[in-house]
Amino acid sequence: MSDRQTSSGDAGRRSGINPLFTGGLFVTLAVLAWATFSDPALRHQVSLENSLRGTIYTTALALDAERAATGSYPATLEEIGMDEEGVTYQPDANGYRLTASDEGLEVEYRSGEDLQPFRAAFNALLPPHLRVE
């Protein structure tokens, strides 16, 4: 009987997932995730890009509101109180182009393009209870 118990015990261990392997795999993945997302330079870059995209989002909303109210875009951002440092506004016959830059990173938006990625970046900067859906 001891032979049968040993052999059925070995078969049971071979057919299941070894808990030590699973635990080791989990720890390894957790360490890799921590190392990737805890990199201050990476977090700073993502935060900076979200900030630039958020600035473009709010500026584009203000420009579009100005056009809806007056029928045209302003000549400068100063006219609508949106003269942020690092933001360039270039009106043209088809709308406008916004460029936001800081620390060598540059983000661009042209009127008429999808604002959703910029809104998502803006939301990422807000606490959950203030996010725009």
Secondary structure, DSSP 8 states (H G I E B T S, - for coil): -HHHHHHHHHHHHHHS--HHHHHHHHHHHHHHHHHHHT-HHHHHHHHHHHHHHHHHHHHHHHHHHHHHHHSS--SSGGGGT---TTEEEEEETTEEEEEEEETTEEEEEETTS--HHHHHHHHHHS-GGG---
